[in-house]
Amino acid sequence: MADASDGAPHGTAAPLDLTPAEMLAEVGEFGRRMAEGAKLFATVRDDEVQIATTPKDLVWSQDKVRLYRYRPLAESRGLPPVLIVYGLIGRYTMADLQEDRSLVRNLLALGLDLYVVDWGNPGRADRFVTIDDYVDGYLAECIDVIAAATKRERVNLLGICEGGVFTTCYAALYPETVNAMVLTITPIDFHADTVENRAGHGFINVWVRSLSGEDIDRLIAAQGSLPGEFMGSVFSMMTPMRTMTKYNLDLLDALGDRKKFLNFLRMEKWIADRPDHPGEAAKQWLKDLYQDNKLVRSAFELGGRTVDLKRITCPVLNVFAQDDHIIPPATSQALRGKIGTEDYTELGLPGGHVGVFVGGKAQKLLGTGIADWIAARG
């Protein structure tokens, strides 16, 4: 899921352009880099590839869910607190991958009071946990805890991917408790990538639409969940050339630079830490949203109530990745005109689904863009 450019590593000539002498030189250079890489592997310490290292404190827990409050890194701007909500398919640690490329650290450095919810590691015992439970139960409890701790009636929400769907549903069901909402790489119209809409296809969208409801039911019945390893393999198959080159060309290129190599390992650590998605919640995610596209039509129901997008009255900042093949921009931008506020802003950033958080260009824009927007509505 990480972004990368196609083609040979920088500075490498195309094989057909090489003379025999140049080819021997390339082989020698390859051997040298492999030898240096072997030494580099041997010197890497476990603490050098830790991710999500920004200091934080546990403030609430229930079942497998944990709510953390980050320790401040700058003087507070006195704004309502911000709760980061990631999805269930990935891990919130992407927002704090490493010190120099961390949305969390950027926001803290800009004086925001920041919380994050960790959904934990669902297992077979969580087979019947639903999106209703996550939104009406855990997320609502987190926001109550934050409001009580900070003595604020309203909080700011920062939803990422599937977590953005959760915050969208929450803001529609409990509009009186939300000060402002930031959505990043969040699908709203799960069918906006179709040819009729003249938008780029979303790889997950195409895959899920190829399944029948019975296929999804059988998968969940057999596993009790949507396994993280399974979804990892699905993501890999969606970009086969990227997957084929990552552990040879990309890794070889990284072996020549210790910092680049450590960054590579941190990304791989995040990718490998993919939790299972609870069975019933996965069925809602795949069938009600991806297949039946109920959210954008205000036909999605949670706890017996309809998630009516027009009930979202707080200001909304909608951030999307311009080169996203998982959540194409059109699927996010579909929110425009669907909510009950005119205070709606879009921010398109360079990069793909993950690159928008860890890419160099986006890093300079994302944290500042979010903090300034929230400050203007504090």
C-alpha positions, -999 to +999 in steps of 0.1 A: +000+000+000+030+023+002+037+046-027+065+040-051+076+050-086+078+024-113+111+018-132+147+010-125+165+025-094+179+059-099+213+059-117+208+024-131+211+020-169+187-001-188+204-036-193+204-035-231+225-002-230+254-019-211+287-029-227+303-061-213+327-040-192+299-019-179+279-051-171+308-065-151+310-032-132+273-033-124+277-069-111+306-058-090+286-028-076+257-052-069+279-075-049+294-045-030+259-032-021+248-067-010+278-070+012+272-036+028+235-045+032+244-077+051+264-056+075+236-031+078+211-058+087+234-070+114+237-036+131+200-026+132+186-026+168+150-033+177+146+001+192+155+017+158+124+003+141+099+011+168+068+029+154+042+051+172+067+063+198+051+097+206+045+096+244+009+091+254-011+079+284-040+055+288-071+073+300-099+048+294-105+012+283-133-011+277-131-047+263-102-045+238-106-008+231-081+017+245-082+055+245-049+074+248-041+111+254-009+123+239+015+144+260+018+179+247+049+190+227+040+227+226+020+253+244-017+247+241-037+269+217-068+264+239-088+247+212-113+218+217-095+184+219-090+163+188-098+126+187-080+105+160-101+076+148-085+050+125-103+021+109-104-016+118-085-029+087-053-011+096-036+003+127-036+039+139+002+038+141+004+049+105-003+084+118+028+082+139+051+060+119+084+078+126+095+110+143+102+130+111+070+118+093+043+118+120+010+135+117+006+131+154+038+149+162+030+176+137-003+183+153+011+183+188+038+206+178+011+230+165-005+231+200-034+207+196-048+186+225-047+151+209-063+118+217-064+085+197-085+054+200-069+019+196-094-008+186-071-035+198-069-070+182-104-085+176-105-123+177-131-150+171-148-140+203-157-107+187-174-124+158-207-105+165-194-071+172-209-046+148-203-011+135-232-002+157-211-012+187-181+008+175-200+040+168-228+040+193-208+022+219-170+026+220-167+058+200-195+075+219-179+065+252-145+078+242-160+112+233-179+113+266-146+106+285-128+133+265-156+159+270-156+152+308-118+154+311-114+186+292-147+202+304-158+207+268-193+201+254-179+194+219-148+178+205-131+177+171-130+144+152-102+133+128-113+102+110-089+082+088-102+058+061-128+035+076-124+055+108-137+085+088-168+065+081-172+059+118-168+096+126-192+105+098-218+082+112-212+096+147-215+132+136-248+124+119-262+106+150-248+130+177-243+164+159-246+183+192-213+168+205-190+176+175-173+209+171-156+202+137-147+171+117-117+163+096-120+134+072-089+119+055-089+093+027-125+085+037-150+067+013-185+082+012-198+072-022-185+037-026-196+036-062-182+069-074-153+051-090-175+035-117-170+043-154-203+062-155-188+087-131-156+089-152-134+084-121-105+061-115-115+027-102-108+019-066-091-015-064-110-026-032-143-014-048-138-035-079-128-066-058-158-063-034-183-058-062-170-090-078-182-109-047-217-121-040-233-116-007-231-154-002-193-153-008-189-127+020-212-147+043-192-179+037-159-161+043-171-147+077-187-180+087-155-199+081-132-175+098-154-156+123-137-124+110-122-108+080-085-119+087-059-092+086-035-116+067-061-122+041-067-084+035-029-080+034-027-105+005-056-087-012-038-054-011-006-070-024-024-086-054-039-053-064-005-039-072+014-070-084+043-052-100+048-030-069+047-062-048+072-080-070+098-051-070+095-041-033+117-068-019+144-066-046+147-032-063+133-011-035+151-030-008+184-030-027+181+008-032+174+012+006+204-008+016+227+020+005+213+044+030+208+036+067+180+061+072+161+049+041+166+013+052+151+020+087+122+038+071+116+007+049+116-015+079+092+007+098+067+006+070+070-031+067+063-034+105+031-014+101+020-034+071+026-067+090+005-055+120-029-058+103-056-068+128-086-090+120-119-072+112-148-085+134-172-107+114-205-088+116-188-054+113-170-067+082-203-078+067-217-044+072-185-028+057-185-050+026-222-055+020-240-024+033-214+001+022-191-013-005-218-033-023-251-015-015-236+020-011-260+029+017-239+057+033-241+083+005-278+076+001-285+082+038-299+046+040-273+031+064-287+022+097-270+019+131-288+010+163-322+013+146-315+048+134-308+060+099-274+078+093-287+109+076-258+129+062-279+161+063-278+159+101-241+167+100-240+203+109-204+208+121-177+223+098-161+196+077-126+194+062-123+166+036-088+155+028-081+131+000-050+117-018-048+127-054-032+094-065-052+071-042-060+037-058-077+024-026-100+053-020-102+073-052-108+111-048-142+109-063-154+085-035-144+111-009-155+142-027-190+129-030-197+143+004-199+178-010-236+189-010-247+159+010-243+174+045-263+200+065-236+227+066-221+250+040-188+251+060-173+224+038-137+225+026-117+200+005-079+195+005-063+174-021-028+163-014-001+146-035+005+109-029-014+077-025-034+061+002-005+058+027+018+084+010-005+112+021+006+105+057+043+096+052+052+113+019+076+142+021+054+167+001+022+158+019+039+160+053+045+197+048+009+204+041-013+179+060-006+188+097-005+225+091-036+224+069-056+205+096-044+226+125-050+259+108-085+248+097-094+236+132-080+268+148-103+290+125-133+271+139-122+268+175 
